[in-house]
Amino acid sequence: GQITTLGEINLDSNDLTGTIPTELGMLSNLIELNSGNNRIEGTIPSEIGQITTLGGITLSYNDLTGTIPTELWMLSNLIALTLVDNTLEGSIPSEIGQ
């Protein structure tokens, strides 16, 4: 089944491994995503940027690589984006919030 009405995912500090599934982009009512303090690797899927209701994303203390998807900078409800202690690269665009 699909849980498209889920509002919060908190998987903090669970020693999770693997990658972030692109299917998270289908959770159209998600307000908070917290998967910090795990061993998640790979890139941040651009599909997360499809969740226009997102107010907070915490993916700190993982093994994420690559750049921050430009789709995240377009989330008008995003209040907090916490990506501490990963191996991300690139720059923060000047168009944030426009």
Summary of the structure (lengths in Angstrom):
residues: 98
radius of gyration: 12.7
end to end distance: 36.5
largest distance: 40.1
contacts: 270
relative contact order: 0.21
helix: 15%
strand: 27%
